[in-house]
Amino acid sequence: MVAVLPQAVDEGHRYLDGEGVHVDDVKQATLSTIGVTGTPTMFLVDGKGTVAKVWEGKLQPDQEAGVLAVLK
């Protein structure tokens, strides 16, 4: 799992750690350059780099369950 944030990578790590979010890597990018217009946004990307699914905004509990089901 990779988090992409507009802040510097070290600042992103501190923010995520403070929120109790554990990811494999943190990258820095201007969100508009990757097609993100609001947060939170999650992309499910396959091994070839193709976006398979996008979730935008705060998810409802049933949507959260759907995301977890896809990730398992």
Protein Blocks (a to p, Z undefined) as FASTA:
>chain_A
ZZddfbdfklmmmmmmmnopacfbdcdddfklnopabdcddddddfkopafbdcedjddf
klmmmmmmmmZZ
